[in-house]
Amino acid sequence: MTLMQLQAFLTAAARGTFTAAADELKMSQPAISDLIRRLEDELGTKLFHRGRSLVLTDAGEQLLPHAEQAVTSARLGAQAVRSQLDLAGGTATFGLLRNADFYLRADLAQRFRTRYPKVRVRLVGQHSAETAQSVASGSLEAGLLTLPVPDEGLDIVPLARDELLYVTADAARAHTPPTIDDFCGVPLVLYDAHHAAADPARRQLAERAQLAGRRIEPVIEVEYLSTALTLVKERFGDSVIARAATLSGVMPDNLHTTPFAEPLYETLALVRRRGQILSPATREMARMAWDSLVEHQSGLHGTVEITASTRQLRSFFGT
């Protein structure tokens, strides 16, 4: 069974005669008839009732959607290869975690656009839970986020992990790594208020607290890390921070950090819609995000441990 046979079958089914199919495909009528005959011989059944016009048999009806899928997939594959050669158009749609600058070079969009000036860029910065939902629904093709997130409808490749630290203005509290029981027993100022239940860091903390028979009940919830850290500095409570953020401009002076007694990590991951083949533009954006992560983390401000395997990355990028 060849693509040419399937194309001849589809065209004949659509046009109603071998002659009309031959005209559309710019072939001779005997050539079209021969392609269909050889396909029927291979399948061991007739695909058309022959008369003044062609009518699909039951077998032909069964073959039709599969033939359409095969021919369409081949056409899209060829387009993808041609587009990959020069990325001469299209749109890269990619979601980024809100604090992506802690982990990537900040000029990702600029670098992409400089390399591919004919490609439009839609780079959406939002909470990881929102990115996961946007990718699963198809409004974004792919994204970089932190785990855990709901994984229904997603292919996920964990890339790296960064340790989450306890942060306080009280040096004595930072002297000894806290247990989850210690953490639940102090006033807390936590960020990502809008997505509190879905926030990856807070989900991990809540699960640990539940296992210990405790609850995490912040005295203040705010939306942004910078606001939370200002409140910590003013001694309204303690919080949690990724190690990468401690090396950024968001970290006030005179705060103290320590790992948790049971280490806690923020895991960075690439996501795409399950089973989806990324467009060339978005695939290249995802690849550049990965390259930017590796490049940034190899520098002075790198804090993460790279965990992704070559096999996982090749599977995600389709290479």
Secondary structure per residue as TSV (DSSP state, phi and psi in degrees):
chain	resnum	aa	ss	phi	psi
A	1	M	-	360.0	120.5
A	2	T	-	-114.6	162.7
A	3	L	H	-62.5	-35.8
A	4	M	H	-63.8	-40.8
A	5	Q	H	-63.3	-43.7
A	6	L	H	-65.8	-37.8
A	7	Q	H	-66.0	-41.1
A	8	A	H	-62.8	-41.6
A	9	F	H	-62.1	-46.8
A	10	L	H	-64.4	-42.5
A	11	T	H	-67.6	-40.7
A	12	A	H	-64.2	-39.9
A	13	A	H	-64.9	-38.0
A	14	A	H	-75.1	-38.3
A	15	R	H	-92.0	-19.6
A	16	G	S	91.0	-14.2
A	17	T	S	-144.7	156.0
A	18	F	H	-67.8	-33.2
A	19	T	H	-64.4	-45.9
A	20	A	H	-65.1	-38.4
A	21	A	H	-64.1	-40.3
A	22	A	H	-62.9	-40.6
A	23	D	H	-62.6	-43.7
A	24	E	H	-67.1	-39.8
A	25	L	H	-89.6	0.9
A	26	K	T	56.9	48.9
A	27	M	-	-130.7	170.6
A	28	S	-	-81.1	156.3
A	29	Q	H	-63.0	-41.3
A	30	P	H	-60.8	-34.3
A	31	A	H	-66.2	-41.4
A	32	I	H	-64.1	-45.6
A	33	S	H	-59.0	-40.4
A	34	D	H	-66.6	-40.6
A	35	L	H	-60.7	-44.8
A	36	I	H	-66.0	-42.4
A	37	R	H	-60.4	-45.2
A	38	R	H	-66.4	-33.8
A	39	L	H	-66.5	-42.6
A	40	E	H	-65.4	-38.8
A	41	D	H	-61.7	-41.6
A	42	E	H	-65.3	-39.2
A	43	L	H	-83.9	-16.4
A	44	G	T	74.6	27.4
A	45	T	S	-159.5	158.7
A	46	K	-	-80.7	141.6
A	47	L	-	-102.7	-18.9
A	48	F	E	-132.3	144.5
A	49	H	E	-85.9	120.0
A	50	R	-	-86.0	133.8
A	51	G	S	-163.0	-149.4
A	52	R	S	-62.6	-29.0
A	53	S	S	-137.6	159.9
A	54	L	-	-84.2	134.7
A	55	V	E	-125.6	130.3
A	56	L	E	-65.2	137.5
A	57	T	-	-77.7	176.4
A	58	D	H	-59.6	-39.3
A	59	A	H	-64.9	-40.8
A	60	G	H	-62.8	-39.3
A	61	E	H	-62.3	-38.6
A	62	Q	H	-68.1	-36.7
A	63	L	H	-73.9	-30.7
A	64	L	H	-51.7	-54.2
A	65	P	H	-65.0	-33.1
A	66	H	H	-71.4	-37.5
A	67	A	H	-64.9	-41.8
A	68	E	H	-61.1	-43.6
A	69	Q	H	-63.8	-43.1
A	70	A	H	-64.1	-46.2
A	71	V	H	-67.2	-40.6
A	72	T	H	-65.0	-42.9
A	73	S	H	-61.8	-40.6
A	74	A	H	-64.6	-40.7
A	75	R	H	-65.6	-44.5
A	76	L	H	-66.2	-36.1
A	77	G	H	-63.1	-42.4
A	78	A	H	-64.1	-40.7
A	79	Q	H	-62.8	-40.6
A	80	A	H	-63.1	-41.0
A	81	V	H	-65.0	-43.9
A	82	R	H	-64.6	-40.2
A	83	S	H	-66.9	-35.9
A	84	Q	H	-63.9	-27.9
A	85	L	H	-64.5	-34.2
A	86	D	H	-138.2	-2.7
A	87	L	-	41.7	61.8
A	88	A	-	-86.6	6.0
A	89	G	S	179.9	-167.2
A	90	G	-	90.1	-176.8
A	91	T	E	-132.6	132.7
A	92	A	E	-92.1	117.2
A	93	T	E	-113.5	117.8
A	94	F	E	-146.7	134.3
A	95	G	E	-98.8	141.1
A	96	L	E	-124.0	139.7
A	97	L	E	-59.5	151.5
A	98	R	T	-62.0	-32.7
A	99	N	T	-102.5	38.4
A	100	A	G	-59.3	-29.3
A	101	D	G	-63.8	-18.6
A	102	F	G	-68.5	-22.8
A	103	Y	T	-120.5	-22.3
A	104	L	S	-120.9	161.4
A	105	R	-	-63.0	137.8
A	106	A	T	-71.9	-11.2
A	107	D	T	-101.3	32.6
A	108	L	H	-57.9	-49.1
A	109	A	H	-63.3	-40.6
A	110	Q	H	-64.1	-43.6
A	111	R	H	-65.9	-40.7
A	112	F	H	-64.5	-47.1
A	113	R	H	-66.2	-34.3
A	114	T	H	-65.6	-39.6
A	115	R	H	-76.3	-34.7
A	116	Y	-	-127.8	75.6
A	117	P	T	-67.6	-14.8
A	118	K	T	-93.9	-0.2
A	119	V	S	-101.8	129.8
A	120	R	E	-76.1	149.4
A	121	V	E	-122.3	127.1
A	122	R	E	-122.2	96.3
A	123	L	E	-109.8	108.1
A	124	V	E	-105.3	118.3
A	125	G	E	-95.5	119.8
A	126	Q	E	-158.1	176.9
A	127	H	-	-64.3	149.6
A	128	S	H	-58.2	-37.8
A	129	A	H	-63.3	-38.6
A	130	E	H	-67.9	-41.4
A	131	T	H	-61.1	-44.4
A	132	A	H	-59.6	-43.5
A	133	Q	H	-66.3	-40.2
A	134	S	H	-66.0	-38.7
A	135	V	H	-70.9	-42.7
A	136	A	H	-62.9	-34.4
A	137	S	H	-82.5	-14.5
A	138	G	T	94.4	0.1
A	139	S	S	-75.1	-20.4
A	140	L	S	-125.6	146.3
A	141	E	S	-79.3	-37.1
A	142	A	E	-157.7	172.5
A	143	G	E	-167.2	166.2
A	144	L	E	-115.4	124.4
A	145	L	E	-145.6	-178.5
A	146	T	E	-110.5	145.1
A	147	L	E	-98.8	155.0
A	148	P	-	-88.9	149.6
A	149	V	-	-135.7	161.1
A	150	P	-	-58.4	128.7
A	151	D	-	-104.5	7.7
A	152	E	T	-63.4	126.3
A	153	G	T	80.9	12.6
A	154	L	E	-124.6	144.9
A	155	D	E	-98.8	129.3
A	156	I	E	-125.7	132.7
A	157	V	E	-123.0	103.6
A	158	P	E	-62.6	133.8
A	159	L	E	-105.9	-44.4
A	160	A	E	-162.7	163.4
A	161	R	E	-133.3	145.7
A	162	D	E	-125.8	136.8
A	163	E	E	-75.1	139.7
A	164	L	E	-93.9	134.9
A	165	L	E	-117.4	152.4
A	166	Y	E	-80.5	134.2
A	167	V	E	-127.6	135.6
A	168	T	E	-152.6	158.8
A	169	A	S	-90.3	-7.2
A	170	D	-	-97.7	108.5
A	171	A	T	-59.9	-33.6
A	172	A	T	-65.1	-36.7
A	173	R	T	-69.0	-26.8
A	174	A	T	-89.1	0.8
A	175	H	S	-68.7	-35.0
A	176	T	S	-124.2	132.2
A	177	P	-	-54.1	127.6
A	178	P	-	-80.4	148.4
A	179	T	-	-83.8	171.3
A	180	I	H	-64.9	-30.1
A	181	D	H	-65.6	-41.8
A	182	D	H	-60.8	-44.8
A	183	F	H	-61.8	-41.0
A	184	C	H	-72.1	-15.4
A	185	G	T	-94.5	2.3
A	186	V	S	-117.5	159.6
A	187	P	-	-62.2	136.8
A	188	L	B	-123.0	139.5
A	189	V	E	-117.4	110.7
A	190	L	E	-117.5	150.3
A	191	Y	-	-107.5	-177.1
A	192	D	-	60.6	47.6
A	193	A	G	-60.1	-38.4
A	194	H	G	-64.0	-34.8
A	195	H	G	-114.2	36.2
A	196	A	T	-51.4	-50.2
A	197	A	T	-70.5	-25.7
A	198	A	T	-98.4	-10.3
A	199	D	-	-61.5	128.9
A	200	P	H	-57.4	-44.7
A	201	A	H	-65.9	-44.2
A	202	R	H	-69.4	-31.0
A	203	R	H	-62.9	-43.2
A	204	Q	H	-64.5	-43.1
A	205	L	H	-64.1	-41.7
A	206	A	H	-64.2	-38.9
A	207	E	H	-65.5	-40.7
A	208	R	H	-64.8	-42.3
A	209	A	H	-62.3	-41.7
A	210	Q	H	-61.7	-41.9
A	211	L	H	-64.2	-26.7
A	212	A	T	-91.9	2.3
A	213	G	T	74.4	25.6
A	214	R	-	-122.0	172.7
A	215	R	-	-130.6	144.9
A	216	I	-	-93.5	115.9
A	217	E	-	-129.2	87.8
A	218	P	-	-62.9	147.1
A	219	V	S	-83.1	-24.3
A	220	I	E	-139.5	134.3
A	221	E	E	-122.2	131.9
A	222	V	-	-131.1	172.9
A	223	E	S	-87.3	-37.4
A	224	Y	-	-113.0	145.7
A	225	L	H	-58.7	-42.6
A	226	S	H	-59.0	-39.5
A	227	T	H	-66.7	-43.4
A	228	A	H	-61.1	-41.6
A	229	L	H	-68.3	-34.4
A	230	T	H	-62.3	-41.4
A	231	L	H	-68.3	-36.2
A	232	V	H	-62.3	-43.7
A	233	K	H	-59.7	-35.0
A	234	E	T	-84.5	7.5
A	235	R	T	67.3	33.6
A	236	F	S	-81.8	-15.6
A	237	G	-	164.6	179.7
A	238	D	B	-109.3	170.0
A	239	S	E	-150.0	-164.6
A	240	V	E	-131.4	146.0
A	241	I	E	-148.6	142.3
A	242	A	E	-72.6	144.5
A	243	R	H	-57.3	-36.6
A	244	A	H	-59.8	-35.6
A	245	A	H	-68.5	-24.8
A	246	T	H	-68.9	-18.8
A	247	L	T	-98.0	7.3
A	248	S	S	-104.4	172.1
A	249	G	T	-69.4	-9.2
A	250	V	T	-76.8	-15.2
A	251	M	S	-86.4	114.9
A	252	P	-	-69.0	161.1
A	253	D	T	-71.8	160.5
A	254	N	T	68.0	22.9
A	255	L	-	-104.1	154.2
A	256	H	E	-120.3	140.3
A	257	T	E	-126.6	154.6
A	258	T	E	-154.4	148.2
A	259	P	E	-66.0	160.3
A	260	F	E	-75.8	155.0
A	261	A	E	-57.3	-41.1
A	262	E	E	-104.9	107.5
A	263	P	E	-50.7	142.8
A	264	L	E	-124.8	135.9
A	265	Y	E	-129.0	148.1
A	266	E	E	-101.8	121.9
A	267	T	E	-104.5	123.3
A	268	L	E	-86.4	140.4
A	269	A	E	-148.3	149.9
A	270	L	E	-91.0	141.0
A	271	V	E	-132.3	150.1
A	272	R	E	-144.7	164.8
A	273	R	E	-64.1	138.5
A	274	R	T	-57.8	126.2
A	275	G	T	76.4	-0.5
A	276	Q	-	-77.7	136.3
A	277	I	-	-89.4	120.3
A	278	L	-	-68.2	144.7
A	279	S	-	-64.7	154.4
A	280	P	H	-54.0	-40.2
A	281	A	H	-65.8	-47.4
A	282	T	H	-69.6	-36.4
A	283	R	H	-60.2	-41.1
A	284	E	H	-70.0	-35.1
A	285	M	H	-63.2	-44.2
A	286	A	H	-63.0	-40.0
A	287	R	H	-65.2	-39.5
A	288	M	H	-69.2	-33.6
A	289	A	H	-63.0	-42.2
A	290	W	H	-63.3	-46.2
A	291	D	H	-61.2	-39.4
A	292	S	H	-66.5	-38.3
A	293	L	H	-60.7	-49.5
A	294	V	H	-62.8	-42.9
A	295	E	H	-63.3	-46.6
A	296	H	H	-65.6	-41.2
A	297	Q	H	-73.6	-15.4
A	298	S	T	-84.5	-5.0
A	299	G	S	-92.6	-165.8
A	300	L	T	-66.3	-28.0
A	301	H	T	-100.8	14.7
A	302	G	-	-76.0	131.8
A	303	T	-	-129.2	-10.5
A	304	V	-	-91.3	159.3
A	305	E	E	-102.9	117.2
A	306	I	E	-72.6	130.1
A	307	T	-	-121.9	-13.6
A	308	A	-	-68.5	142.6
A	309	S	-	-95.8	157.3
A	310	T	H	-59.6	-38.9
A	311	R	H	-62.4	-44.1
A	312	Q	H	-62.7	-42.7
A	313	L	H	-66.6	-41.3
A	314	R	H	-63.0	-38.2
A	315	S	H	-64.7	-42.0
A	316	F	H	-67.7	-44.7
A	317	F	H	-81.1	-11.5
A	318	G	T	75.0	33.8
A	319	T	-	-115.4	360.0
